[in-house]
Amino acid sequence: MQVLQVQLEIRPDPAEVGRARRWARSRLAGSGIGADEPLAETLILLVSELVTNAVVHTGCPAVLRLSLPGAGAAAEAVVRLEVADRSDRAPVPRCVDGESTGGRGLALVDGLADRWGWSAEGAGKRIWCELDRCAGRSTAAAPACGGSSPTAYEGRAYEAV
């Protein structure tokens, strides 16, 4: 299966979150993921959360990467989202009360993604999550884990922005 890998440079500016969402939506059409599919909306929400975390909590530039199945891919394809930044601070899920206006980003990622994790990368880190594209998609998220499936990256195509 061919996988299209695309990336977007993110500046440490809150306006970049909206730009990242628009950019991600524009990349879905070529992958065969319809804008009206639940997977598309979940992916856009995850982009928003991870880019917001990078912009707000690191103050550093970041790189958003999407690995999307090519058009006509199997219904069981995996969609992968990564945000790499130059901060060495580990992502820490927070416990917040009902009055807090923030602090729920990683809880949303944990609840919506089928898998997620993070790893140190040079002087920074990479936070990633994956969504399984399948008709019988479970609503229960898999536990957080590290690493990735090597079979998900056969036949890559690249686009850098």
DASULDA-V512792 format. One record per helix or strand of 2 or more residues. SS is the DSSP state (H for helix, E for strand). FROM is the first residue (numbers start at 1). TO is the last residue. If there is no record, write none. Layout:
# DASULDA-V512792
ss=[SS,SS]
from=[FROM,FROM]
to=[TO,TO]
This chain:
# DASULDA-V512792
ss=[E,H,H,E,E,H,E,E,H,E]
from=[3,15,38,62,78,105,115,124,150,156]
to=[10,31,58,69,85,112,121,132,153,160]
